[in-house]
Amino acid sequence: MSTVARCALVAISVAACGSGGRSFDAGGSMDGPANIDASPPDAISADAACGVSSPVCPRLCGSGGAHTVFLNFNGVTMTKAAVTDATANESATIPMTGTITAFHAGLPGRLTEIAEITSQVRQLLGPYDIDIVDTRPATGPYQMIVFGGNPQSLGYPSPADAVALGDCGDSVPSDIAFLFDHFTTDETRLVSSTVVGMIGINAGMPTSNEPGDCMCFNGSTCYMSSQTLCTFGVGVTVNPMSMCLSGTQSTLDEPAMFMAAFGCRP
């Protein structure tokens, strides 16, 4: 079983790993660069949402949700703007306007990999009132996670692995996060686990220092297995360098944080 460092998101949440690290990018695409091939239809069985129980939300299966997260695998041109708005492909956090190419473009098994990631994110977030989709919703608000490309395309330094907005207070209706294309095709669980943490960061949650934890991003202790999905910690040590800390908060109850941010699936 291999493990890789899943390094932290800092400030606007830029993750950069040293040796053994990987890279990510997330964002959104309305009319991105040419589709290498279409994402699989957003029709994965609702049963995929079953499998991860929550101590605060009943373990339920179902589709839809009051909150929407769009997983964009097909590339996008992002515009630097004063306000972040996923529905318009605009970001206040990127250093410059640029284009993110499609996730793992041209690689064999790309569509299978995308389907696995989508299913695994749904599984992890199944108890919460979140709709995970891989086609752009007709209307906002929604979070958008864009997969693919490289950080230099948006003006970030090359070691950057992931970028997400530490949206304290969850004041941005349509946040964007980036997971750059530095992961291998057999690391879908690592990718999915990282996506879940970025969704939490976009919703204003602080991060932890617990290896294997869904909200562990910001330190050398954040090692994730590429063979298993992350877990939601209760009483895990908070990362004192993370954004959105509340007073003297020293531990995290992650199921309760996700319930407070998104609600339980009805």
Secondary structure by P-SEA (a helix, b strand, c coil): cbbbbbccccccbbbbbcccccccccccccccccccccccccccccccccccccccccccccccccbbbbbcccbbbbbbccccccccccccccccccccccccccccaaaaaaaaaaaaaaaaaccccbbbbccccccccbbbbbbccccccccccccccbbbbccccccccbbbbbbcccccccaaaaaaaaaaaaaaaaabbbbbcccccccccccccccccccbbbbbbcccccccccccccccccccaaaaaaaaaccccc
